[in-house]
Amino acid sequence: MATTLVLGAGSSLSSALHFHGHRRTAENPPLDSNFFERIESLNIPVPADLRRYASTMSAVDPFEPSGGPPVRMEEFFKELFGDFQDQPTSGSLPSRAYAELVDIYVRVLRETTNWLCADSRSGSPVGRMIAQLAEATDDLTIVTFNHDLVIENELFRRARLRRRWCLTEGYGSFGTGLTVSAPSGAPTRELFPRHSSDCDHSRPITLYKLHGSLNWYVRLRGRQPTRTVLAGGATKPNVQLTRRRTVASQLRHSAKRTGRGRTSWYTWPVVIPPVHEKDRLIRSYLQPVWQEARRALLRADRVVFCGYSLPVLDTGAERLFQRALSRSSTLPFVEVVDPSPAAAARYSSLLPRVPLHWYPGVNAFLSR
């Protein structure tokens, strides 16, 4: 039996709520509707160019209270990314502002999910869901749009699961082709181990991160990425993989000197933010990940969606799920775990010929 579990931003949020309920909400992973609230509650300063763009060029300024409904993250990203594409010079205000916005996006994710990766954070609902599904299948695929390392740490903290998944083998063929680094000075307990004789991948658990990951990165000559990096223009990007279990503010990549040339670089995470036109970024960095995820969906006997509401801007994801699951000859039904009945209705409209089982929460799914 092959099972595919699709996890969205709501899965990381459910883990946070499990550990501290409605306290310390500033530390909760962001959703589309409260991303800019997180920037304020975390006291993250807004860089000058980004603030200038928001106040002079954007239709709305998410950094100034207006008394109206909150500005949605995807809408602001969509607008700024469009201006970034329209002005093809690295020195333009939209180019500088977009780089600053992506940097803030990564920082918000880092500061709201690193704490969920600690060894003490055991027993979360999503972790129990992964464990239950893994026990019931010899082939578990996890597909996610999350950039954080919460899933990796949920697997690592469970001895029976970390033998079936490891950092260097668990990302599919994309991961096996990455250069693995262990940043100097990091204690061993803060690193994922490499593939070794302790691994048993005869019953594999594979993780496909369709929008990239905070532990995948490319090397930079300066602190900020070039326009080519941000726009997905690199033809053969040299993506690296760090063994850190949490995300540092900005890694420095070092290499042994083998002759003349650089031995140290800044780094930039390979993440696709919530912009409207993701296709070029996906083709540049993550095409093999999407191809393998599609094959996993096609062969799955069971598919579970948890905390993923099929955002309108994710047109590529919509095509992926609709085409793969509509053509499946082995799938009796699809399971959706989400507190919103509207999310279940969205899946029903996308897959009208596939029966749907809906659960309002992870605990309801686990106790079915």
C-alpha angles and dihedrals in degrees: 000000000000121000129191120198117193114201127192136182091285090067093061090045092052089055091053092049090050092059102042108007111209095340123103091017090171087074095053116111110258129254127203091265099051106032094112091047087058091054090055097042092049090050092235110167116234110231118240099249094048092049091047092051092049093050099041110027109021123087088228133024110221092187095062121065111242102174090241130101115306117271111253117236095226093052094053093044089049093053097044094044089052091053089045090057094044094055105052099192124102092222097056120113094244090051093052093042093049092053089050092049093051089049090053090046091056091046093052091051091047095050095045099045109030090080090056089061095064118115090240091064096084130143100039117161093243091050090052090049091053091048093049094049092045091054091052098051140047092212118043120177120188115199116190142170091201118112096199127096097238094112094048091052092047088056094044095051091059111073094204091053102042090062087060095045129040132170097250098042103028101076095064124241091326091062096046089058095055125101107242121220133186108201113232117254096027113127115242092244089062094057133079110236122244123246109288144156088283089070123095111190095169086104098035130202109199127188120205114190104195096188097040133258139262090237093056114081147164126222122253132196091214137028094264126054121248122248089256091059093047094046096046094246097137109113097201108013114194100228117194130199123218122206094217115128091209131036122259121213092251124344122220113217116214131185134187115265111253097167136318121344141056124334098179133052140172115241139221124199119245099238130141107217122211096282125145100240107049099150097092092047091049093048092049099048115008112028094120090052092056093045093053093044089054091052090050091053092049094054097040120120089192132030125188125185116200127182095346115120099185097245115220092238092058094083092149091055091047091054091046095054097038096051098039098045096040090055096045115118095188102051115100095181144338124246121215122193111192134123091229119081086203089067090056090048090052090056091046091055091047095048105028094164097049118082114238132216113196127199122184093216146002093261090055089051093049094049097044 
